[in-house]
Amino acid sequence: MALNDESLQQLKAELLDELAKEVPSKSVLSLRLAETRSADIGEVLEEMIEDDEELPAALALLDILSAERAANVLGYLPGESQLEVVGKLDDSQVLKLLEEMGSDERADLFNLLSEDRREALLRRMAHREREDLKRLASYEEGTAGAIMTSDYVSIASGMTVSQAMMRVRQTAPDAETVYQLYILDSDGHLIGTMSLRQLMVARPGAIVDDIMIKDVISTRVDNAQEDVARIVAKYDLLALPVIDADGRMVGIVTHDDAMDVAESEATEDFHKGMSIGQLEDGVSRVKLWSLYRKRVFWLVLLVFANLFSGAGIAYFEETIAAQVALVFFLPLLIGSGGNAGAQAATLMVRGMATGDVGVKDWGKLLGRELLVAGSLGITMAIAVTPIGIMRGGEALAMVVAFSMVTIVLFGSLLGMCLPFVLERFKVDPATASAPLVTTLIDASGVVIYFSIATLLLL
């Protein structure tokens, strides 16, 4: 059963109480840890590692676990916590953990280490493991190569089903997944795939080439990780094979790793949507200076952008002086335009992120947005007209109604188009969301509102 927050805190207290004894019982601790899932142990250890006083207790618990289980738990810790742990261990202990970790997690941890520590560990590794680790650690961050694992089951072309089953039994213990099998030719090129079920129900003497699926969905090693996650989700794959420029298979991206990427990309888009830079860690763990630095740039920039709103108000001082009641509706109008623009931008950014829309769809989307935004603007204008009549009469109500339709229409079209413009200039479309769109509409809304007021009332 998965543990909730209360149960995790109780587990942590029990473990700390036992460790606080003069002679802690390893058998009691081992039994308690054996009953707990690795992910839950990782969450408890993460809390301990963040507290310097509890760090020795976290290391003691890891030492109780077998090397295989400790490596598994370590994989659930964020990078900063992993560094805290390995920083307290000698090279032989770290080497044991690396040997038991999945190849993708091993490469991620390896890249976090200092250059000297990496060299020291590589010198003590077997040649095959060393070359595999160096290859996986060399791929650029954010690509398929950086998130793939080399622990997969491959079958040589020309094997019989019986031979293939023997191959599965030999390689299954170290494989990330055994449910999908990959058929390679003598040069390592990916030529087919099959499920374990297909293999199990096939005739023992059949040749795998005759029963494999030849139309294989794969990705290049240098493809962006978000594209990989999209392919896995679209085709509902257990794993996606990764090939190099020559078509040779170099690894697989498993479904769980692809979903981690999807979550990470969605979080990054949310942050960018609110003009926050990418955080190195979770918001509760990131350093205060980093949190300040990631937020300050856009906030300061948007402060100066808001000066245009003030300049617009100053330009129309005579109109405002003649019709003071206009000021009452200013926040309402520019707020409505900002909200409509932020909605349109969010829909477009998410649509582009999921591949639902692209630049080629711009013309069709523009026509749809004109109709929708126009309808929204008219509806909102009807809703606010009675208030305009109450505050300043029919003339003022007409100004407010016309302004509402125009500002909402303009804001929605701006919010829809800006992500496409940014995409055209190779800027992440997520940057177009709420704060940027709202600031632009604030300044333009002031000009639109007071221009209509000047035209109709003066």
Secondary structure, DSSP 8 states (H G I E B T S, - for coil): ----HHHHHHHHHHHHHHHTSSS--HHHHHHHHHTS-HHHHHHHHHHHHHSTTTHHHHHHHHHHS-HHHHHHHHTTS-HHHHHHHHHTS-HHHHHHHHHHS-HHHHHHHHHHS-HHHHHHHHHTS-HHHHHHHHHHHTS-TTBHHHH-BS---EEETT-BHHHHHHHHHHHGGG-S-SSEEEEE-TT-BEEEEEEHHHHHHS-TTSBHHHHSB-S---EETTSBHHHHHHHHHHHT-SEEEEE-TTSBEEEEEEHHHHHHHHHHHHHHHHHHHTT----SS-TTTS-HHHHHHHHHHHHHHHHHHTHHHHHHHHHTHHHHHH-TTHHHHHHHHHHHHHHHHHHHHHHHHHHHHHTS--GGGHHHHHHHHHHHHHHHHHHHHHHHHHHHHHHHHHHHHHHHHHHHHHHHHHHHHHHHHHHHHHHHTT--GGGGSHHHHHHHHHHHHHHHHHHHHHHHH-
